[in-house]
Structure formats: structure tokens, C-alpha cells
């Protein structure tokens, strides 16, 4: 892991993400790319109206100064930080910056659910997740430690999840975490027998790993919903991180019907990492 992008909007939660990224950067000798996006388009900046152009440039300089002050943190000492300012707030740009700089990870803060309000859904975090081709780590709280010892990777063991499974394995190695594979079996029409699940997992592992050595490392959980199954399993094993595959612009979902992945990202008190299919 050499480069970590942190989108910064000066909020408390973006500072959580910045501090978390600094911990990861120190452990991996990585560089942080602190990205701030202004809601000023190039069209406005180049507009013939001198007054509007001067006003826009004033707010641009003001934001750059605020950005510089925001990055003046004790926990960033000893970490290589490159500030990047984009004029227009387009969330696909985060992925473009990631491609341009060959970044390995995006770290974002999100307050998740607050009472009945699902804040992540439709938020900046979700928009970045939907566009990002690289993993996105969602941080919910002020990080105390970033020692990820146990990472849960929820999977349906379908062929289209192979690439994300491989990426998750690689990330677990980079983080020094043990990856726990989990399949959630639901009651009703989606219920599968043990034999059916094991056959599907064996086919998956042969294609993904070239063998079935990890068959005994797959955990099968029965629960009333996939979200509950994943969160309960993570709690039982003392997980530090939950990883899920996403369909990108089609919504935060994989084998998760509807908004299950969004619910996991909202309701989990643990950090959540997404891998785009």
C-alpha cells in the first residue's frame, strides 16, 4: 500500500478518516493524498464577468488556506501528505484522481445512521463508493487503533465475486489481518442445504484459489437477514473490519438484496471496506 486518498470536507468525520489514514500510512510507509473539492466550476472561474471571477478566486484562495490549516495536525507528522484541490465537486473525480496517482485505497468518514435517519444513503460517501474502482474504507468514529486483526468478508460465492475475493485477500495481507469468509443462509425460498452451499463454495474456491484448501475456513451462518447474519458473526468473532463487494453505480449491493450493504455500512460500528464488482 503506497498511496491513500482521503477526501476532505473539513467535517469532523473527514478528520476521523484523515487520522485513520495517517495510522495506515505510518504502518505501510505510504503517502496520503488529501483531496478537497470545491463547488466552483471551471466555467465560472473563466467567466468574462470580472467581478464573479474575482469572487470565485477569493473563495478558492480562502478554501486553500482552510485546507492548509486543516492538514496541520500532530498525527500527520512524519507522514508524506500531498494536498490536492479540485474546483468542481464531482464524485467521479475521486476515482479519476485515484487512477492518475495509482492509489491503493480511499479512506472516508461517515456518521452512518442517526436514529431513523440513514445518513450514508445518498451521501457523499455512497457516491464515492459507487464510482470507485479501488477499495473504499469507511470510518465511523474517531480511530483509536487501526490494528485490523480479524476481517470478515461476506460473500455469496458466485463467479462474479471472485475478483473481489482476491482483492480482499490481498488487502487482508497488507493490513496484517486474518480474513474470515462468511456465507449467510436465509430461511424461505433462498434457503440452501449444506450440500448445496458446500458444492457452490468448492466450485468458487477452485476457480479463485486453484483448490479447495480453504473449504474449512468458510463460515456458514443462519439468520433472518444477511445484514444481521454478518453483523452478528462479526460480533461473535471480535472482528475489526467488515468487507463487502459492491455493484458500483448499480447501488451498494452484491448478493445483498435491496439496500443490505447500505444498511451494513450505516449500522455497523466497525469500519467497513467496499470492493467494487
ABEGO torsion letter per residue (X at the ends): XABBBBBBAGBAAAAAAAAAAAAAAAAAGBBBBBBBBBBBBAAAAABABAAAAAAAAAAAAAAAAAAAAAABBAAABGBBBBBBBBABBBAAAAAAAAAAAGBABBBBBBAEBBEABBAABGBAAAAAAAABABBBBBBABBBABABBABBBBBBAGBAAAAAAAAAAAAAAAAAGBBBBBBBBBBBEAABBBAAAAAAAAAAAAAAAAGBAAAAAABBBBBBABAAAAAAAAAAAAGBABBBBBBAEAAEBBBABBEAAAAAAAAABABBBBBBBX
